[in-house]
Amino acid sequence: QVQLVESGGGLVQPGGSLRLSCAASGSMVSFYAMHWYRQAPGKQRELVAIITSNNVTNYIEPVKGRFTISRDNAKKTMYLQMNSLKPEDTAVYYCNARQVVGGTRYEYWGQGTQVTVSS
């Protein structure tokens, strides 16, 4: 069974940077897509960034130019580099992965890591 574990969150001042990590318990090669989501207090969970098995990336407009999603299959880890952080980036950030095995879809979530941007 796949497990995803996020780390790297914390408290940072506006304009600062954090790098989030998502470690997978097994190989990531079967994931056709991996994502970072976030959920702010009182808000719905929203997609932040996506990276496909072909290494195509995309971001929501508020984080474009500031966040970078990447993955290292050998290290079984996905990353989210967050620069120029703003207070509105404050949220719990979740790692997500999706795969299809034998025609069945599977989706996995990490437990989340808190990111707080405040002066």
Summary of the structure (lengths in Angstrom):
residues: 119
radius of gyration: 13.9
end to end distance: 40.4
largest distance: 49.4
contacts: 343
relative contact order: 0.32
helix: 5%
strand: 56%
